[in-house]
Amino acid sequence: MKNIPYGDLAWGGGIIVLALAATVARQLHYIDEDTTTRIVLGATGLMVAWYGNRMPKAFLPSACARKVARVGGWSMAISGLVYAGVWAFAPFDIALVVGCGAIIAGIVVTIGYGRVLRGRERTA
């Protein structure tokens, strides 16, 4: 086996454990259903931010791919932090729209920047 992605496994296992712990706390009436949802979705936003932070650190052979990874890293890290922050503080309906919008915006920025750079390389 080559590289075991311990960080990825830790995030996946951590969110599962967090969701199970929040469910148990809800069943014991320590927290309500809204808090359970916010805890799990806030952790998901932090995971997106962590992956965004890792994007520029990956080895990529071309300069164009490294540029896209840098912009994508910033956009996904920021959108993940916005997602987590909105789920922590905003009302549920607003958190759903703004949080999902932030993630979609991060994806659109990354894909759009990649397409712009690819178009520049084709014309050059």
C-alpha positions, 0 to 999 in steps of 0.5 A: 500500500502506498500512501495511507491518507491518515488525515482524510480517514481522521476527518471522516471518522471524526465526523462520524463520531461527532454525529453519533455523539451529538445524536446520543446527546440529543436522545438524552435531551442534553441538546436539541435537534437544531443544535445536532444539525448545526454541530455536524454541518459546522464540522463539515464546513471545517473539513471543506476549509481543511481540504482547501488549505491542503489543495495548494500543497499537493504536487502538480507537474504543470504551472497552470495546475499549480495556479488553479490549485492555489486559487482553488485552495483559497476559494474552498478554504474561505467558502468552508469557513463561511459555511461553518460560521453561518451554520454556527450563528445564522438562522436555519433557513439563512444558513442553508441558503448562504452556506450552500451558496458559499460552497457553490461559489468556491467551486465556481471560482475554482472551475472558472479560473481553471477555464480562464487559464486554459483558454489563455494557454490555447490562445498563446 
